Each structure stands twice: as C-alpha cells, then as structure tokens.
Amino acid sequence: MPLKFLISEMHLYNRVNKEELTKRIMAELFQRKTISFYRYIYPEKPAGIKG
C-alpha cells in the first residue's frame, strides 16, 4: 500500500477542541501519570553533524 494513500486516510488534525478535552480530563475519576521513553544514540562522526 503506497504511503501517499496511508497519509490521505489519516486524520492529521484535532477533532475535539482544547477546552472540551480539558473538561473530559478534569472529569476523569483516576489520575494519569506521564512517562517518556528515550533512546540515546552516539554518532560515529559527531563533527559531521555540526554546521
């Protein structure tokens, strides 16, 4: 399946406004916890990256 087709089928915009989403989150009966995952890479030639 071509990538162009996949992108055209995706909804790349907010379907609900910020105020409505804030109301929904505030009405939830549980607490959320945000976690992040990082993967650090070490380039072989870092001088080639800098301008």
Secondary structure, 3 states (H helix, E strand, C coil): CCHHHHHHHCCCCCCCCHHHHHHHHHHCCCCCCCCCCCCCCCCCCHHHCCC
